[in-house]
Amino acid sequence: LCCSAHLTSAQTADSTAWRNVFTDPQLRNLIGTALEHNADLRTANLNVEQADAGLRMARLAMLPSLTVGAEGSLSKTKDAATTKTYNVPLTLQWEVDLSGRLRGEKRAALASYWSTAETERAVRLQLIASVATHYYTLVMMGEQLRVTRQSMNNALQTVEVMEALKEVGMQNEAAVSQARAAYLNIAASEKGLLQQLKTTENALMVLIGEKHDSICRTTWGNTDVCIADTTTYAIETLANRPDVKAAEYALKAQMAQVNVARAAFYPQLTISASAGWTNSVGEIVNPGQILLNAIGSLVQPLFNKGQNRANLRIAKARQEQALVAFNQALLAAGGELSDALSACRLSSERLVLRKQEVAAAERAYEVSKVVMQNSSATYLEVLTAQSTLIQSRLTIITDWLDHIQGKINLFKALGGNVEK
């Protein structure tokens, strides 16, 4: 996927689909499980459901309301027949949206819904990236553990060689003790790696919402994050980021709220109508007489202790805050994209140099062993070469993870297509 071409927004959306970016089967399964069982994502889904309910309420507010009731009474006086009275009224009430208040509330509810939906997508994006980061950290630790155990075997063989050389008088006890101390140091680092690996596995299990005895993973060098990290991306691609979209919709919601606050200064027209059945017309009638009436009311606010003005000022201030947040989201998005591309490029260059370093360290270690076995040289040179080789092998694995992390950050910076 790496190229130097200019990608359009549509091409970017396809190239950043998470299933195309993370092709490792084990990682895909973990991400799929997390999308189904993660607690934070479920909470975000419920927030979207609440926002959807609020939007439905705002839409229904523009429709008339209808209520029905029933009441009855029995009365009796001495030497008189029992009087039965009942009323079954139907009441219809409709507010004519002269000032645009209801339309403003509807637009605000719609924008709030989409802002919440984009926030949920941001949680989904962060979850996918976190699962990938933990997974590749486990892959790194697995490779570091393999290198450490290989170094342990080499160190143990060195101890045996040093003991043999001591028996023939070519080495002394100090050299043997140094070799044994080096072996024990590597063995101790293995235990530390095992603990870190277990801790990372447990953290990943919390993310995916399932308990496993261990996390299945691939080996180092057999996996990669497939995203174009040497590509020129159009600035429009930042619009795909869920945090930018959420900030944009939040701004639209506050703009609508300003209109709602301004509408409070205008009159409100409400039309009420009622119809029903009753026998309360001076004589007993069964099933009763039908009554019908309609009333229109026009209410103009005159003085309410400055509440409307205060609400308008609050709405305008919140709109300004939303505008600042939107601008900040755009700036942060551009910075994160630039940082991710820079990290990918520099880590790739660092990996090339690190491979050369490992090759040189391997040669130095092999030469030092040959020199020690065929001369009376001390073990210090071998110990130094061995330590340098181990550190180089472990460092290149860490640099590999930095490169992978840069690609994961690029996936996030582009707003990654996280649809199921």
NORBEL-V470928 format. One record per helix or strand of 3 or more residues. SS is the DSSP state (helix for helix, strand for strand). FROM is the first residue (numbers start at 1). TO is the last residue. If there is no record, write none. Layout:
# NORBEL-V470928
ss->[SS | SS]
from->[FROM | FROM]
to->[TO | TO]
This chain:
# NORBEL-V470928
ss->[helix | helix | helix | helix | strand | strand | strand | helix | helix | helix | helix | strand | strand | helix | helix]
from->[9 | 18 | 25 | 39 | 65 | 71 | 83 | 101 | 173 | 235 | 242 | 268 | 289 | 307 | 380]
to->[15 | 21 | 37 | 60 | 68 | 75 | 96 | 167 | 208 | 240 | 263 | 278 | 299 | 373 | 413]
